[in-house]
């Protein structure tokens, strides 16, 4: 199985939709994605991701877009002070690096900036539900890896349209990399494409191979 992760195009965050430029980006990204042999479309429930997915649906003729509620964008901050940049996991990770602190600690949830942060709640929700979803697709989590429980070795390619934060949380879980470390090292541009290839061999325990990470070259100049 190949899993194509796509971040939404340029958004109007307040209205949770794409800007005019974002719609142009989504159309260009859709044309780029036609080369990947995608058979199924999944999306975050949020408007900006769904509109980006719809552009590919229109271009590909794949009408069904299955919504994955757990892939909504992560919040950050305290419950009564959401989206305060001081609590942003990206800002926090960069600040910790500037202070020489370790950001690849497996106990990152105990860091002061993450301990009471809604980002941690949402990241854990993505991680828990991602394993349930991947098992439905034929890859069952065992310890740190995934066992192929599919009945055959047919290659299938799926696309998931979501967000920078929830995609980072998903990748953190799949590859067992602390979330703050990925926040600092993987910056996904609008319509950035990341492709994972899971092993096709029935019964095999493995990790997916990264074919592409955060590629946004298709919208250069838009």
Secondary structure as the mmCIF struct_conf table of DSSP 4:
data_model
#
loop_
_struct_conf.conf_type_id
_struct_conf.id
_struct_conf.beg_label_comp_id
_struct_conf.beg_label_asym_id
_struct_conf.beg_label_seq_id
_struct_conf.end_label_comp_id
_struct_conf.end_label_asym_id
_struct_conf.end_label_seq_id
STRN STRN1 UNK A 2 UNK A 7
BEND BEND1 UNK A 10 UNK A 10
STRN STRN2 UNK A 11 UNK A 12
TURN_TY1_P TURN_TY1_P1 UNK A 13 UNK A 16
STRN STRN3 UNK A 17 UNK A 18
HELX_RH_AL_P HELX_RH_AL_P1 UNK A 20 UNK A 33
HELX_RH_3T_P HELX_RH_3T_P1 UNK A 34 UNK A 36
STRN STRN4 UNK A 40 UNK A 43
BEND BEND2 UNK A 45 UNK A 46
HELX_RH_AL_P HELX_RH_AL_P2 UNK A 47 UNK A 60
STRN STRN5 UNK A 65 UNK A 67
HELX_RH_3T_P HELX_RH_3T_P2 UNK A 69 UNK A 71
BEND BEND3 UNK A 72 UNK A 72
HELX_LH_PP_P HELX_LH_PP_P1 UNK A 73 UNK A 75
STRN STRN6 UNK A 77 UNK A 78
TURN_TY1_P TURN_TY1_P2 UNK A 79 UNK A 80
STRN STRN7 UNK A 81 UNK A 82
TURN_TY1_P TURN_TY1_P3 UNK A 83 UNK A 83
HELX_RH_3T_P HELX_RH_3T_P3 UNK A 85 UNK A 87
HELX_RH_AL_P HELX_RH_AL_P3 UNK A 89 UNK A 98
TURN_TY1_P TURN_TY1_P4 UNK A 99 UNK A 100
TURN_TY1_P TURN_TY1_P5 UNK A 106 UNK A 107
HELX_RH_3T_P HELX_RH_3T_P4 UNK A 108 UNK A 110
BEND BEND4 UNK A 111 UNK A 111
HELX_RH_AL_P HELX_RH_AL_P4 UNK A 112 UNK A 115
TURN_TY1_P TURN_TY1_P6 UNK A 116 UNK A 116
HELX_RH_AL_P HELX_RH_AL_P5 UNK A 118 UNK A 136
TURN_TY1_P TURN_TY1_P7 UNK A 137 UNK A 138
STRN STRN8 UNK A 139 UNK A 142
TURN_TY1_P TURN_TY1_P8 UNK A 143 UNK A 144
STRN STRN9 UNK A 145 UNK A 148
BEND BEND5 UNK A 151 UNK A 152
STRN STRN10 UNK A 157 UNK A 162
HELX_RH_AL_P HELX_RH_AL_P6 UNK A 164 UNK A 175
TURN_TY1_P TURN_TY1_P9 UNK A 176 UNK A 176
HELX_RH_AL_P HELX_RH_AL_P7 UNK A 179 UNK A 185
HELX_LH_PP_P HELX_LH_PP_P2 UNK A 188 UNK A 189
TURN_TY1_P TURN_TY1_P10 UNK A 190 UNK A 191
STRN STRN11 UNK A 193 UNK A 197
BEND BEND6 UNK A 201 UNK A 201
TURN_TY1_P TURN_TY1_P11 UNK A 202 UNK A 203
STRN STRN12 UNK A 205 UNK A 206
STRN STRN13 UNK A 209 UNK A 215
HELX_RH_3T_P HELX_RH_3T_P5 UNK A 217 UNK A 219
TURN_TY1_P TURN_TY1_P12 UNK A 220 UNK A 221
#
